[in-house]
């Protein structure tokens, strides 16, 4: 990783990186609440939100390719939004000869606009805030200690599980495996199952090691 880049590979913005994580997190949550509460008919307001988010992404130096890749988490919402005009009830309007529910079109627009704006704001936030600082901000905001501990452990061992998955993929490829379609999903499914078992076993060992060193989760 080059100097001046965050863990996401995005170059850090100097002034954004100096903003306290707690302030950034509260701002992100407040922005999400305001966006969700905005009436769907206020197109001009959503345009202002979009401009503000775009400026934030530029200030955070988030590359367009990185932002689009992060937006892939929105795919399930996109599929649901595309179905809404067809499955919603009420008055209908023809679009290119296809009858679509008016309420479904409004719902799809509101879902996609609000979800996309909030997610892009979160992308900018994570681009300039390291994961450990996010956990620290949650703890400073008096989030339950057990929850912050779980998030901290998840972030800490996510890279470990990713490396384990990469090693399994290299092992499959070295044995001539190539994903050619549905017939190979059984092998991939077995790999996912093996990865889950290894991750669970690793978690058990880590937990026992922590207990042996006097760790308490506060439930006893």
LORO-816685 format. One record per residue: x, y, z of N, C-alpha, C in turn; residue in one letter. Coordinates in Angstrom, 2 decimals. Each point is the difference from the previous one (the first is absolute). Example, Ala and Ser with C-alpha at 12.3 -4.5 7.8 and 13.67 -1.06 7.14 Angstrom:
2
SITE        nX        nY        nZ       caX       caY       caZ        cX        cY        cZ   aa
SITE     13.19     -5.69      7.80     -0.89      1.19      0.00      0.90      1.20      0.00    A
SITE     -0.35      1.05     -0.72      0.82      1.19      0.06     -0.77      1.09      0.73    S
//
This chain:
220
SITE        nX        nY        nZ       caX       caY       caZ        cX        cY        cZ   aa
SITE      0.84     -1.20      0.00     -0.84      1.20      0.00      0.88      1.24      0.00    X
SITE     -0.30      0.94     -0.86      0.81      1.21     -0.08     -0.32      0.94      1.16    X
SITE      0.98      0.81      0.33     -0.21      0.97      1.08     -1.08      0.98     -0.41    X
SITE     -0.87      0.33      0.97     -1.08      0.95     -0.29     -1.27     -0.67     -0.46    X
SITE     -0.04     -1.35     -0.04     -1.21     -0.70     -0.41     -0.57     -0.73      1.20    X
SITE     -1.33     -0.11      0.02     -0.68     -0.74      1.05     -0.03     -1.47     -0.31    X
SITE     -0.65     -0.78      0.89     -0.05     -1.45     -0.18     -0.81     -0.38     -1.23    X
SITE     -0.91      0.88     -0.43     -0.81     -0.29     -1.18      0.75      0.27     -1.29    X
SITE      1.24      0.52      0.09      0.75      0.33     -1.20     -0.33      1.38     -0.52    X
SITE     -0.79      0.76      0.76     -0.38      1.34     -0.41      0.93      1.01      0.65    X
SITE      0.60      0.91     -0.78      0.86      1.02      0.60     -0.77      0.82      1.03    X
SITE      0.63      0.24      1.13     -0.66      0.72      1.07     -0.03      1.51     -0.29    X
SITE     -1.10      0.62      0.42     -0.10      1.45     -0.07      0.52      0.56      1.32    X
SITE      0.88      0.98     -0.08      0.66      0.50      1.21     -1.01      0.54      1.01    X
SITE     -0.87      0.92     -0.42     -0.88      0.62      0.98     -1.10     -0.94      0.47    X
SITE     -0.50     -0.87     -0.88     -1.02     -0.95      0.42      0.57     -1.02      0.97    X
SITE      1.27     -0.37     -0.20      0.61     -0.98      0.88      0.20      0.56      1.40    X
SITE      0.04      1.32      0.14      0.19      0.61      1.31     -1.31      0.18      0.76    X
SITE     -1.12     -0.21     -0.66     -1.29      0.11      0.69     -0.13     -1.16      0.99    X
SITE     -0.37      0.27      1.26     -0.15     -1.08      0.97     -1.01     -1.04     -0.48    X
SITE      0.32     -1.29      0.14     -0.92     -1.06     -0.48     -1.39      0.11      0.60    X
SITE     -0.08      0.40      1.27     -1.31      0.12      0.63     -0.85      1.05     -0.71    X
SITE      0.63      1.13     -0.35     -0.72      1.05     -0.72     -0.45     -0.49     -1.37    X
SITE      0.89     -0.70     -0.70     -0.34     -0.51     -1.33     -1.14     -1.00      0.09    X
SITE      0.04     -0.87      1.01     -1.04     -1.02      0.14     -1.35      0.63      0.30    X
SITE     -0.01      0.98      0.91     -1.25      0.69      0.31     -0.55      0.74     -1.21    X
SITE      0.90      0.60     -0.77     -0.43      0.70     -1.21     -0.60     -0.96     -1.01    X
SITE      0.64     -1.17     -0.15     -0.52     -1.00     -0.93     -1.38     -0.48      0.43    X
SITE     -0.17     -0.31      1.28     -1.30     -0.46      0.49     -1.05      1.09     -0.18    X
SITE      0.37      1.25      0.33     -0.94      1.10     -0.17     -0.39      0.19     -1.46    X
SITE      0.98     -0.10     -0.90     -0.30      0.13     -1.43     -0.95     -1.10     -0.46    X
SITE      0.25     -1.23      0.46     -0.87     -1.12     -0.39     -1.43      0.22      0.48    X
SITE     -0.15      0.49      1.23     -1.33      0.25      0.53     -0.72      1.08     -0.80    X
SITE      0.72      1.07     -0.34     -0.60      1.10     -0.77     -0.40     -0.48     -1.39    X
SITE      0.86     -0.79     -0.65     -0.31     -0.50     -1.34     -1.23     -0.90      0.02    X
SITE     -0.05     -0.90      0.97     -1.15     -0.91      0.08     -1.28      0.75      0.30    X
SITE      0.09      1.05      0.79     -1.19      0.76      0.38     -0.46      0.98     -1.08    X
SITE      0.81      0.23     -1.01     -0.36      0.95     -1.06     -1.12     -0.57     -0.87    X
SITE     -1.06      0.73     -0.22     -1.08     -0.48     -0.87      0.51     -0.33     -1.39    X
SITE     -0.52     -1.05     -0.57      0.50     -0.49     -1.28     -0.28      0.95     -1.15    X
SITE     -0.93      0.93      0.19     -0.36      0.93     -1.07      0.96      1.18     -0.10    X
SITE      0.90      0.16      0.97      0.90      1.16      0.02      1.24     -0.28     -0.85    X
SITE     -0.18      0.04     -1.30      1.10     -0.33     -0.91      1.18      0.97      0.14    X
SITE     -0.30      1.29      0.15      1.07      1.00      0.11      0.86     -0.26      1.24    X
SITE     -0.63     -0.40      1.09      0.76     -0.28      1.23      0.90     -1.22     -0.21    X
SITE     -0.50     -1.02     -0.66      0.83     -1.18     -0.28      1.17      0.37     -0.92    X
SITE     -0.24      0.94     -0.92      1.09      0.45     -0.86      1.09      0.70      0.83    X
SITE     -0.42      0.78      0.98      0.98      0.66      0.89      0.76     -1.04      0.82    X
SITE     -0.71     -1.02      0.47      0.67     -1.08      0.73      1.05     -0.66     -0.89    X
SITE     -0.37     -0.25     -1.25      0.93     -0.66     -0.92      1.24      0.84     -0.24    X
SITE     -0.18      1.31     -0.15      1.14      0.89     -0.19      0.90     -0.02      1.24    X
SITE     -0.61      0.04      1.18      0.78     -0.01      1.23      0.79     -1.29      0.15    X
SITE     -0.63     -1.13     -0.31      0.68     -1.29      0.10      1.13     -0.09     -1.03    X
SITE     -0.26      0.50     -1.21      1.04     -0.02     -1.04      1.21      0.83      0.43    X
SITE     -0.26      1.16      0.60      1.10      0.84      0.48      0.77     -0.70      1.12    X
SITE     -0.73     -0.72      0.86      0.65     -0.72      1.09      0.88     -1.13     -0.54    X
SITE     -0.50     -0.70     -1.02      0.80     -1.08     -0.60      1.26      0.56     -0.66    X
SITE     -0.13      1.16     -0.64      1.16      0.63     -0.62      1.00      0.42      1.08    X
SITE     -0.52      0.59      1.08      0.89      0.43      1.09      0.69     -1.19      0.65    X
SITE     -0.72     -1.14      0.08      0.60     -1.21      0.57      0.88     -0.73     -0.99    X
SITE      0.02      0.48     -1.24      0.81     -0.58     -1.07     -0.36     -1.46     -0.26    X
SITE     -1.29     -0.26     -0.02     -0.49     -1.34     -0.31     -0.12     -0.13     -1.50    X
SITE      0.69     -0.96     -0.57     -0.04     -0.20     -1.45     -1.38     -0.50     -0.40    X
SITE     -0.50      0.38     -1.19     -1.31     -0.48     -0.45     -0.11     -1.52     -0.01    X
SITE      1.08     -0.68     -0.41     -0.04     -1.47     -0.03     -0.18     -0.57      1.40    X
SITE      0.64      0.62      0.99     -0.14     -0.46      1.38     -1.43      0.22      0.48    X
SITE     -0.56      1.17     -0.30     -1.37      0.29      0.42     -0.99     -0.97     -0.62    X
SITE      0.16     -0.29     -1.29     -0.90     -0.94     -0.67      0.14     -1.39      0.58    X
SITE      1.22     -0.40      0.34      0.20     -1.32      0.58     -0.68     -0.10      1.37    X
SITE      0.08      1.08      0.78     -0.66     -0.01      1.30     -1.53     -0.02     -0.16    X
SITE     -0.49      0.57     -1.10     -1.45      0.03     -0.22     -0.57     -1.37     -0.34    X
SITE      0.86     -0.98     -0.24     -0.50     -1.33     -0.34     -0.84     -0.60      1.12    X
SITE      0.19      0.48      1.23     -0.81     -0.48      1.12     -1.47      0.40     -0.17    X
SITE     -0.24      0.94     -0.90     -1.35      0.50     -0.23     -0.78     -0.84     -1.00    X
SITE      0.62     -1.00     -0.58     -0.65     -0.79     -1.05     -1.33     -0.61      0.46    X
SITE     -0.10     -0.61      1.20     -1.32     -0.53      0.43     -1.08      1.07      0.04    X
SITE      0.35      1.21      0.45     -0.98      1.09      0.02     -0.38      0.41     -1.43    X
SITE      0.97     -0.05     -0.92     -0.28      0.33     -1.39     -0.99     -0.98     -0.60    X
SITE      0.21     -1.29      0.27     -0.91     -1.02     -0.53     -1.41      0.21      0.55    X
SITE     -0.09      0.26      1.30     -1.32      0.22      0.61     -0.66      1.24     -0.58    X
SITE      0.79      1.07     -0.20     -0.55      1.23     -0.55     -0.52     -0.21     -1.42    X
SITE      0.69     -0.79     -0.80     -0.45     -0.27     -1.36     -1.30     -0.80     -0.03    X
SITE     -0.23     -0.78      1.04     -1.23     -0.80      0.05     -1.20      0.79      0.51    X
SITE      0.26      1.05      0.76     -1.09      0.73      0.64     -1.04      0.54     -0.98    X
SITE      0.37      0.61     -1.15     -1.02      0.50     -0.91     -0.90     -1.10     -0.57    X
SITE      0.47     -1.24      0.02     -0.79     -1.10     -0.57     -0.92     -0.65      1.03    X
SITE      0.43     -0.02      1.27     -0.76     -0.73      1.01     -0.86      0.92      0.87    X
SITE      0.23      1.31     -0.07     -0.79      0.92      0.81     -1.42      0.11     -0.56    X
SITE     -0.93      0.35      0.86     -1.39      0.16     -0.41     -0.32      1.48     -0.16    X
SITE     -1.21      0.28     -0.52     -0.43      1.37     -0.16      0.02      0.44     -1.46    X
SITE     -0.18      1.30     -0.24     -0.04      0.53     -1.37      1.29     -0.34     -0.75    X
SITE     -0.17     -0.19     -1.30      1.15     -0.36     -0.84      0.17      0.98     -1.15    X
SITE      1.24      0.07     -0.48      0.33      0.85     -1.12      0.85     -0.82     -0.96    X
SITE     -0.18      0.24     -1.30      0.77     -0.76     -0.99      1.33      0.69     -0.27    X
SITE      1.07     -0.80      0.08      1.35      0.45     -0.32      0.55     -0.93     -1.07    X
SITE      0.17      0.53     -1.21      0.43     -0.79     -1.15     -0.92     -1.19     -0.23    X
SITE     -1.29      0.25      0.22     -0.99     -1.03     -0.23     -0.17     -0.99      1.13    X
SITE      0.74      0.17      1.09     -0.09     -0.92      1.14     -0.74      0.71      1.13    X
SITE     -1.11     -0.59      0.50     -0.73      0.64      1.11      0.77     -0.16      1.31    X
SITE      0.28      1.12      0.64      0.73     -0.01      1.27     -0.80      0.75      1.05    X
SITE      0.08     -0.48      1.24     -0.71      0.64      1.10      0.67      1.31      0.36    X
SITE     -0.82      1.05      0.10      0.53      1.32      0.34      0.65     -0.03      1.38    X
SITE     -0.66     -0.63      0.95      0.56     -0.07      1.35      1.29     -0.81      0.02    X
SITE      0.07     -1.02     -0.85      1.22     -0.79     -0.09      1.16      0.81     -0.57    X
SITE     -0.28      0.86     -0.99      1.04      0.85     -0.56      0.53      0.99      1.04    X
SITE     -0.91      0.59      0.77      0.42      0.91      1.06      0.84     -0.74      1.05    X
SITE     -0.46     -1.19      0.37      0.73     -0.78      1.00      1.39     -0.39     -0.48    X
SITE      0.11     -0.39     -1.28      1.30     -0.39     -0.55      0.94      1.19     -0.02    X
SITE     -0.51      1.17     -0.42      0.82      1.20     -0.02      0.50      0.36      1.40    X
SITE     -0.91     -0.01      0.98      0.37      0.37      1.36      1.02     -0.98      0.58    X
SITE     -0.21     -1.29     -0.23      0.91     -1.01      0.54      1.41      0.15     -0.58    X
SITE      0.08      0.12     -1.32      1.32      0.10     -0.64      0.70      1.31      0.34    X
SITE     -0.73      1.10     -0.02      0.63      1.30      0.28      0.53      0.06      1.42    X
SITE     -0.81     -0.39      0.96      0.41      0.10      1.40      1.10     -1.00      0.34    X
SITE     -0.13     -1.22     -0.51      1.01     -1.02      0.29      1.34      0.37     -0.64    X
SITE     -0.04      0.50     -1.24      1.25      0.34     -0.70      0.71      1.17      0.66    X
SITE     -0.74      1.04      0.35      0.61      1.17      0.63      0.62     -0.37      1.35    X
SITE     -0.73     -0.77      0.79      0.52     -0.39      1.32      1.22     -0.89     -0.13    X
SITE     -0.04     -0.94     -0.94      1.12     -0.91     -0.18      1.24      0.73     -0.49    X
SITE     -0.16      0.94     -0.92      1.14      0.77     -0.49      0.61      0.86      1.10    X
SITE     -0.85      0.55      0.86      0.52      0.76      1.14      0.80     -0.91      0.93    X
SITE     -0.49     -1.24      0.19      0.73     -0.95      0.83      1.32     -0.40     -0.65    X
SITE      0.03     -0.08     -1.33      1.24     -0.31     -0.71      1.04      1.08      0.26    X
SITE     -0.42      1.26     -0.07      0.92      1.10      0.28      0.49     -0.05      1.44    X
SITE     -0.90     -0.34      0.92      0.38     -0.07      1.41      1.04     -1.09      0.25    X
SITE     -0.24     -1.19     -0.54      0.94     -1.10      0.22      1.32      0.20     -0.74    X
SITE     -0.02      0.84     -1.06      1.23      0.23     -0.76      1.01      0.83      0.79    X
SITE     -0.47      0.83      0.92      0.90      0.87      0.75      0.08     -0.36      1.48    X
SITE     -0.69     -1.09      0.40      0.00     -0.41      1.41      0.40     -1.45      0.09    X
SITE      1.07     -0.28      0.70      0.45     -1.37      0.16     -0.99     -0.79      0.86    X
SITE     -0.13     -1.31     -0.27     -0.96     -0.82      0.75      0.17      0.07      1.51    X
SITE      1.26     -0.01      0.47      0.21      0.03      1.45     -0.48      1.32      0.59    X
SITE      0.09      1.09     -0.78     -0.49      1.30      0.48     -1.52      0.04      0.01    X
SITE     -0.63     -0.74     -0.92     -1.46     -0.09      0.01     -0.46     -0.71      1.26    X
SITE      0.69     -1.10      0.36     -0.34     -0.73      1.23      0.20      0.91      1.20    X
SITE      1.09      0.77      0.00      0.24      0.94      1.09     -1.09      1.05      0.10    X
SITE     -0.50      0.46     -1.15     -1.07      0.99      0.00     -1.29     -0.59      0.57    X
SITE     -0.29     -1.24     -0.35     -1.19     -0.67      0.55      0.11     -0.14      1.51    X
SITE      1.19     -0.35      0.47      0.19     -0.11      1.45     -0.14      1.36      0.68    X
SITE      0.51      1.05     -0.64     -0.11      1.35      0.57     -1.45      0.47      0.06    X
SITE     -0.82     -0.52     -0.90     -1.42      0.37     -0.02     -0.83     -0.89      0.92    X
SITE      0.68     -0.74      0.86     -0.63     -0.83      1.03     -0.82     -1.16     -0.59    X
SITE      0.44     -0.53     -1.13     -0.63     -1.20     -0.50      0.36     -1.16      0.93    X
SITE     -0.91     -0.98      0.19      0.30     -1.11      0.92      1.36     -0.63     -0.27    X
SITE      0.74     -0.25      1.07      1.37     -0.51     -0.12      0.05     -1.33     -0.74    X
SITE     -1.00     -0.86      0.24     -0.01     -1.30     -0.67     -0.11      0.16     -1.51    X
SITE     -0.83      0.95     -0.44     -0.19      0.21     -1.43      1.28      0.55     -0.63    X
SITE      0.63      0.98      0.65      1.24      0.54     -0.56      1.11     -1.05     -0.01    X
SITE      0.00     -0.88      1.01      1.00     -1.08      0.02     -0.21     -0.94     -1.17    X
SITE     -1.26     -0.34     -0.29     -0.31     -0.89     -1.12      0.44      0.63     -1.32    X
SITE     -0.31      1.29     -0.17      0.38      0.69     -1.23      1.52      0.05     -0.13    X
SITE      0.68      0.27      1.12      1.45      0.06     -0.03      0.63     -1.33     -0.39    X
SITE     -0.50     -1.10      0.58      0.51     -1.32     -0.34     -0.30     -0.34     -1.46    X
SITE     -1.18      0.39     -0.48     -0.37     -0.28     -1.38      0.96      0.69     -0.95    X
SITE      0.27      1.28      0.25      0.92      0.74     -0.86      1.41     -0.57      0.07    X
SITE      0.40     -0.41      1.20      1.36     -0.50      0.18      0.23     -1.31     -0.75    X
SITE     -1.01     -0.87      0.00      0.19     -1.32     -0.58     -0.58     -0.13     -1.40    X
SITE     -0.59      1.08     -0.52     -0.53     -0.05     -1.36      1.13     -0.22     -1.00    X
SITE      1.12      0.68      0.22      1.15     -0.18     -0.89      0.55     -1.41      0.09    X
SITE     -0.03     -0.57      1.21      0.50     -1.37      0.18     -0.85     -0.99     -0.80    X
SITE     -1.32      0.17      0.09     -0.89     -0.89     -0.75      0.16      0.22     -1.50    X
SITE      0.22      1.26     -0.41      0.22      0.27     -1.42      1.25     -0.66     -0.51    X
SITE      1.07      0.02      0.80      1.24     -0.67     -0.41     -0.19     -1.51     -0.07    X
SITE     -0.77     -0.54      0.93     -0.29     -1.44     -0.03     -0.77     -0.38     -1.26    X
SITE     -0.97      0.85     -0.37     -0.77     -0.25     -1.22      0.89      0.08     -1.23    X
SITE      0.94      0.95     -0.01      0.92      0.13     -1.13      0.88     -1.24     -0.13    X
SITE      0.48     -0.52      1.12      0.83     -1.21     -0.04     -0.80     -1.19     -0.52    X
SITE     -1.26     -0.11      0.39     -0.84     -1.10     -0.49     -0.23      0.14     -1.50    X
SITE     -0.16      1.24     -0.48     -0.20      0.21     -1.43      1.24     -0.38     -0.79    X
SITE      1.18      0.36      0.52      1.25     -0.38     -0.66      0.16     -1.52     -0.01    X
SITE     -0.38     -0.64      1.10      0.09     -1.46      0.06     -0.90     -0.66     -1.03    X
SITE     -1.21      0.53     -0.18     -0.91     -0.56     -1.02      0.57      0.20     -1.40    X
SITE      0.52      1.19     -0.26      0.54      0.28     -1.33      1.23     -0.84     -0.29    X
SITE      0.83     -0.27      1.01      1.19     -0.81     -0.21     -0.34     -1.46     -0.32    X
SITE     -1.24     -0.39      0.34     -0.46     -1.36     -0.31     -0.83     -0.04     -1.28    X
SITE      0.03      1.11     -0.74     -0.66      0.03     -1.30     -1.45      0.41      0.04    X
SITE     -0.50      0.49      1.15     -1.41      0.38      0.07     -0.22      1.34     -0.68    X
SITE     -1.11      0.09     -0.72     -0.43      1.26     -0.62     -1.52      0.05      0.04    X
SITE     -0.53      1.10      0.44     -1.45      0.14      0.10     -0.60      0.18     -1.39    X
SITE     -0.64     -1.07     -0.48     -0.56      0.03     -1.36     -1.52      0.13     -0.02    X
SITE     -0.62      0.07      1.16     -1.45      0.13      0.02     -0.63     -0.73      1.17    X
SITE     -1.27     -0.35     -0.16     -0.76     -0.59      1.08      0.59     -1.32      0.49    X
SITE      0.60     -0.77     -0.89      0.50     -1.31      0.40      1.15      0.10      0.99    X
SITE      0.65      1.16      0.06      1.12      0.17      0.92     -0.42      0.66      1.30    X
SITE     -1.28      0.35      0.13     -0.45      0.65      1.22      0.08     -0.93      1.20    X
SITE     -0.11     -1.31     -0.24      0.10     -0.95      1.11      1.38      0.08      0.65    X
SITE      1.03      0.10     -0.83      1.36      0.13      0.53      0.16      1.31      0.74    X
SITE     -0.54      1.09     -0.56      0.09      1.29      0.66     -0.76     -0.01      1.32    X
SITE     -1.15     -0.67      0.02     -0.78     -0.11      1.23      0.76     -0.74      1.09    X
SITE      0.70     -1.06     -0.39      0.81     -0.71      0.98      1.11      0.89      0.54    X
SITE      0.57      0.82     -0.88      1.05      0.92      0.45     -0.52      1.02      0.99    X
SITE     -1.20      0.52     -0.27     -0.61      0.97      0.92     -0.28     -0.66      1.35    X
SITE     -0.50     -1.24     -0.05     -0.26     -0.72      1.24      1.27     -0.25      0.80    X
SITE      1.07     -0.40     -0.70      1.28     -0.22      0.69      0.54      1.31      0.59    X
SITE     -0.18      1.10     -0.72      0.46      1.29      0.51     -0.78      0.38      1.25    X
SITE     -1.31     -0.26      0.01     -0.81      0.30      1.18      0.45     -0.82      1.19    X
SITE      0.25     -1.29     -0.22      0.45     -0.87      1.10      1.33      0.49      0.55    X
SITE      0.93      0.36     -0.88      1.31      0.50      0.46     -0.15      1.31      0.76    X
SITE     -0.85      0.89     -0.49     -0.19      1.27      0.68     -0.62     -0.21      1.38    X
SITE     -0.97     -0.92      0.09     -0.63     -0.28      1.28      1.00     -0.61      0.97    X
SITE      0.82     -0.93     -0.48      1.01     -0.62      0.86      1.02      1.03      0.46    X
SITE      0.39      0.88     -0.90      0.95      1.05      0.38     -0.60      0.90      1.07    X
SITE     -1.26      0.35     -0.17     -0.67      0.84      1.00     -0.06     -0.67      1.36    X
SITE     -0.26     -1.30      0.02     -0.02     -0.74      1.27      1.37      0.03      0.67    X
SITE      1.05     -0.19     -0.79      1.35      0.00      0.58      0.35      1.38      0.54    X
SITE     -0.36      1.03     -0.75      0.30      1.36      0.46     -0.76      0.31      1.28    X
SITE     -1.27     -0.42      0.06     -0.81      0.25      1.20      0.57     -0.72      1.21    X
SITE      0.38     -1.26     -0.16      0.59     -0.74      1.11      1.32      0.64      0.46    X
SITE      0.80      0.47     -0.97      1.25      0.65      0.36     -0.25      1.29      0.78    X
SITE     -1.05      0.74     -0.38     -0.33      1.23      0.72     -0.49     -0.30      1.41    X
SITE     -0.83     -1.03      0.15     -0.47     -0.38      1.33      1.17     -0.42      0.88    X
SITE      0.96     -0.70     -0.59      1.16     -0.45      0.78      0.84      1.18      0.47    X
SITE     -0.13      1.14     -0.66      0.76      1.19      0.38     -0.83      0.98      0.82    X
SITE     -1.15     -0.48      0.49     -0.80      0.81      0.91     -1.07      0.86     -0.65    X
SITE     -0.28     -0.20     -1.29     -1.02      0.81     -0.66     -1.38     -0.34      0.53    X
SITE     -0.86      1.01      0.14     -1.39     -0.20      0.40     -0.88      0.82     -0.90    X
SITE     -1.09     -0.64     -0.51     -0.90      0.73     -0.89     -1.08      0.76      0.75    X
SITE      0.06     -0.06      1.33     -0.96      0.77      0.80     -1.33     -0.68      0.21    X
SITE     -0.17     -1.23     -0.50     -1.28     -0.69      0.17     -0.01     -0.87      1.24    X
SITE      1.17     -0.22      0.58      0.07     -0.90      1.16     -0.32      0.72      1.30    X
//
